[in-house]
Amino acid sequence: MKNIFLSFIVTLIFTNMLFSQDLQTDKFETKNGELAINFVKHGSLFFEFNGKIIHIDPVSRMGDYKNYPNADLIIITHHHGDHLDLNAIELIKKKNTKIILTQKCHELSENLSDVIIMKNGDVLEINQLEIEAIPAYNIEHKRDNGDPFHIKGEGNGYIISFGGKKVLIAGDTENIPEIKALENIEIAFLPMNLPYTMTPEMVADAAKAFKPKILYPYHYGNTDTSILVELLKDEKGIEVRIKKM
């Protein structure tokens, strides 16, 4: 019995070491307790709040989802392979996990159960969270055939309210009017990789318009994040935080 207990403790410590070495985490106080944001890579994140785990765009090649906590809620922004990964979803899905996704995602993953389809403008309450789906699309950056990389109405960004603290997960988008018109955003994740989403100048333009208190550029690939820092250095109300994404 003693050896079994010792083995369990060693396994637990080893798992926690893997978990902690793989992730960067920021923590914030809300009216309903602590919010922890775990940065995986690219567009993949997960939140810990009120005893619940909320995964955003889990993708296997971005992180070790075998060692991440199982999800109470999974939120998918759109159907591209660097955001929708059925294998990663299966690794973290529990019996009662709810999955929020778009209609296009649902068409590509019809075998998933407990799904909630949200379209631009929808609002719902789940797990003591208020979640609003907002547009995410390209205006300027397009494919060779003239189609935007992300078509209006196909993808979502999400505003999630954690104990009154609003967090924007913008998804794959540019500095569109719907984002620039937002208000009272505490924490914002804005994508910054070319040619698919925003330039640093576009991110700065959006941030100056809706003024999040904390801005995380994410999904930025090889984009030079120092350009964004320089562009926003005189915006006293916006703190730019750079993570390895």
C-alpha positions as CSV (number, residue, x, y, z in Angstrom):
1,M,0.0,0.0,0.0
2,K,2.8,2.4,0.9
3,N,4.5,1.7,-2.5
4,I,1.3,2.3,-4.4
5,F,0.7,5.6,-2.5
6,L,4.3,6.7,-3.2
7,S,3.9,5.8,-6.9
8,F,0.7,7.8,-7.1
9,I,2.5,10.9,-5.5
10,V,5.4,10.6,-8.0
11,T,3.1,10.3,-10.9
12,L,1.1,13.4,-9.7
13,I,4.2,15.5,-9.3
14,F,5.5,14.4,-12.7
15,T,2.2,15.3,-14.4
16,N,2.1,18.7,-12.7
17,M,5.7,19.3,-13.8
18,L,4.8,18.6,-17.4
19,F,1.7,20.8,-17.0
20,S,3.5,23.7,-15.6
21,Q,6.5,23.6,-17.9
22,D,4.4,23.7,-21.0
23,L,2.3,26.7,-20.1
24,Q,2.4,30.4,-19.3
25,T,-0.4,31.6,-16.9
26,D,-1.7,35.0,-15.9
27,K,-4.2,35.4,-13.1
28,F,-6.8,38.1,-12.4
29,E,-9.2,38.8,-9.7
30,T,-12.9,39.1,-10.5
31,K,-16.1,39.7,-8.5
32,N,-16.6,35.9,-8.4
33,G,-13.0,34.8,-7.7
34,E,-9.8,34.2,-9.6
35,L,-9.5,33.9,-13.3
36,A,-6.5,32.1,-14.6
37,I,-5.6,32.3,-18.3
38,N,-3.3,29.6,-19.7
39,F,-1.5,30.4,-22.9
40,V,-0.9,27.3,-25.1
41,K,0.1,28.4,-28.5
42,H,-1.2,30.2,-31.6
43,G,-5.0,30.6,-31.1
44,S,-5.2,28.0,-28.3
45,L,-5.9,29.0,-24.7
46,F,-7.7,27.7,-21.7
47,F,-9.3,29.5,-18.7
48,E,-9.8,28.3,-15.1
49,F,-12.7,30.0,-13.3
50,N,-15.1,29.0,-10.6
51,G,-13.9,25.4,-10.6
52,K,-14.5,25.1,-14.4
53,I,-12.1,24.7,-17.3
54,I,-12.9,26.5,-20.6
55,H,-10.8,25.6,-23.6
56,I,-10.5,27.9,-26.6
57,D,-9.7,26.4,-30.0
58,P,-7.8,23.3,-28.7
59,V,-5.4,22.0,-31.4
60,S,-3.1,19.0,-30.8
61,R,-0.1,20.4,-32.5
62,M,-0.2,23.5,-30.4
63,G,0.0,21.8,-27.0
64,D,0.0,18.6,-25.1
65,Y,-3.7,18.1,-24.6
66,K,-3.2,14.6,-23.0
67,N,-1.8,16.5,-20.0
68,Y,-4.2,19.5,-19.9
69,P,-7.3,19.4,-17.7
70,N,-10.5,18.1,-19.2
71,A,-13.0,20.7,-20.4
72,D,-16.3,21.7,-18.9
73,L,-16.7,24.0,-21.9
74,I,-15.0,24.1,-25.3
75,I,-15.3,27.2,-27.5
76,I,-14.4,27.1,-31.2
77,T,-14.0,30.3,-33.2
78,H,-14.1,28.8,-36.7
79,H,-13.5,25.8,-38.9
80,H,-9.9,26.2,-40.1
81,G,-7.6,23.3,-39.1
82,D,-5.5,25.5,-36.7
83,H,-8.7,26.2,-34.7
84,L,-10.9,23.1,-35.1
85,D,-9.2,19.9,-34.2
86,L,-11.5,16.9,-33.4
87,N,-8.7,14.9,-32.0
88,A,-7.8,17.5,-29.4
89,I,-11.5,17.9,-28.6
90,E,-11.7,14.2,-27.9
91,L,-8.7,14.3,-25.6
92,I,-10.2,16.9,-23.3
93,K,-14.0,16.1,-23.7
94,K,-15.8,14.7,-20.7
95,K,-19.2,13.1,-20.5
96,N,-21.0,16.4,-19.9
97,T,-18.7,18.8,-21.8
98,K,-20.5,21.4,-23.8
99,I,-19.1,22.6,-27.1
100,I,-19.8,26.1,-28.6
101,L,-19.1,26.4,-32.3
102,T,-20.2,27.8,-35.6
103,Q,-22.6,26.3,-38.1
104,K,-19.7,25.7,-40.5
105,C,-17.8,23.9,-37.7
106,H,-20.9,21.8,-37.0
107,E,-21.1,20.7,-40.6
108,L,-17.5,19.4,-40.3
109,S,-18.0,17.6,-37.0
110,E,-21.5,16.1,-37.0
111,N,-20.5,13.3,-34.7
112,L,-19.8,15.7,-31.8
113,S,-22.5,15.7,-29.1
114,D,-23.6,18.4,-26.7
115,V,-22.9,21.1,-29.2
116,I,-24.3,24.7,-29.1
117,I,-24.3,26.5,-32.4
118,M,-23.7,30.3,-32.1
119,K,-23.9,32.8,-34.9
120,N,-22.8,36.4,-34.9
121,G,-24.9,38.4,-32.4
122,D,-26.0,35.4,-30.3
123,V,-25.7,35.7,-26.5
124,L,-26.1,32.9,-24.0
125,E,-25.4,32.1,-20.3
126,I,-23.7,28.8,-19.4
127,N,-21.6,27.7,-16.4
128,Q,-22.2,31.1,-14.8
129,L,-20.7,32.8,-17.8
130,E,-22.2,35.2,-20.3
131,I,-20.9,34.6,-23.8
132,E,-21.6,36.8,-26.8
133,A,-20.6,35.8,-30.4
134,I,-19.4,38.7,-32.5
135,P,-18.3,38.9,-36.2
136,A,-14.7,37.9,-37.2
137,Y,-13.8,38.4,-40.8
138,N,-11.4,40.0,-43.4
139,I,-11.9,43.2,-45.3
140,E,-8.5,43.7,-46.8
141,H,-6.6,40.5,-46.8
142,K,-7.8,38.1,-49.5
143,R,-7.0,34.9,-51.4
144,D,-5.7,35.0,-55.0
145,N,-9.3,34.4,-56.2
146,G,-10.5,37.5,-54.4
147,D,-12.3,35.8,-51.5
148,P,-11.5,37.0,-48.0
149,F,-9.4,34.6,-45.9
150,H,-12.3,34.7,-43.4
151,I,-15.7,35.4,-44.7
152,K,-18.2,37.5,-42.8
153,G,-20.7,35.3,-40.9
154,E,-18.7,32.1,-41.0
155,G,-16.5,32.7,-37.9
156,N,-17.0,34.1,-34.4
157,G,-15.1,36.1,-32.0
158,Y,-16.4,35.8,-28.4
159,I,-16.8,38.1,-25.5
160,I,-16.8,36.1,-22.3
161,S,-17.8,37.7,-19.0
162,F,-16.0,36.2,-16.0
163,G,-17.4,37.6,-12.8
164,G,-18.1,40.9,-14.6
165,K,-14.7,41.0,-16.3
166,K,-15.1,41.0,-20.0
167,V,-12.6,39.1,-22.1
168,L,-12.5,39.3,-25.9
169,I,-11.3,36.4,-27.9
170,A,-11.4,37.9,-31.3
171,G,-10.8,34.9,-33.5
172,D,-9.4,35.3,-37.0
173,T,-10.4,38.8,-38.0
174,E,-9.2,42.3,-39.0
175,N,-9.8,45.6,-37.3
176,I,-13.5,45.5,-38.4
177,P,-16.0,48.1,-37.3
178,E,-17.8,45.6,-35.0
179,I,-14.6,45.2,-32.9
180,K,-13.7,48.9,-32.9
181,A,-17.2,49.7,-31.5
182,L,-16.8,47.5,-28.5
183,E,-16.9,48.9,-25.0
184,N,-15.8,47.9,-21.4
185,I,-13.4,45.2,-22.5
186,E,-11.0,44.4,-19.7
187,I,-8.8,41.9,-21.5
188,A,-8.5,41.4,-25.3
189,F,-6.9,38.8,-27.5
190,L,-6.3,40.2,-31.0
191,P,-4.7,38.1,-33.8
192,M,-1.7,39.5,-35.6
193,N,-0.4,37.2,-38.4
194,L,-0.1,37.9,-42.1
195,P,-1.6,37.5,-44.5
196,Y,-4.6,35.9,-42.6
197,T,-5.5,38.4,-39.9
198,M,-4.1,41.8,-38.8
199,T,-0.9,43.7,-39.2
200,P,0.5,45.3,-36.0
201,E,-0.9,48.6,-37.3
202,M,-4.4,47.1,-37.6
203,V,-4.2,45.7,-34.0
204,A,-3.1,49.1,-32.8
205,D,-5.9,50.8,-34.6
206,A,-8.5,48.5,-33.1
207,A,-7.0,48.8,-29.6
208,K,-7.0,52.6,-29.7
209,A,-10.7,52.5,-30.7
210,F,-12.1,50.2,-28.0
211,K,-9.3,50.6,-25.4
212,P,-9.0,47.3,-23.6
213,K,-7.2,47.5,-20.3
214,I,-4.9,44.6,-21.2
215,L,-4.1,43.6,-24.7
216,Y,-2.6,40.3,-25.7
217,P,-1.6,39.9,-29.3
218,Y,-2.0,36.2,-30.2
219,H,-2.0,33.9,-33.2
220,Y,1.0,36.0,-34.4
221,G,3.4,33.5,-35.9
222,N,6.6,35.3,-37.0
223,T,5.1,38.9,-36.7
224,D,7.4,41.3,-34.8
225,T,5.5,42.0,-31.6
226,S,7.8,44.9,-30.8
227,I,6.1,46.9,-33.6
228,L,2.8,46.8,-31.7
229,V,4.5,47.7,-28.4
230,E,6.0,50.8,-30.1
231,L,2.7,51.8,-31.8
232,L,0.9,51.7,-28.4
233,K,3.6,53.0,-26.1
234,D,1.8,56.3,-25.6
235,E,-1.6,54.7,-24.9
236,K,-1.5,55.0,-21.1
237,G,-4.8,53.1,-20.6
238,I,-3.7,50.0,-22.5
239,E,-1.2,47.5,-21.2
240,V,0.3,45.3,-23.9
241,R,1.4,41.9,-22.7
242,I,3.5,39.7,-24.9
243,K,3.3,35.9,-24.5
244,K,5.0,33.2,-26.5
245,M,2.1,32.4,-28.9
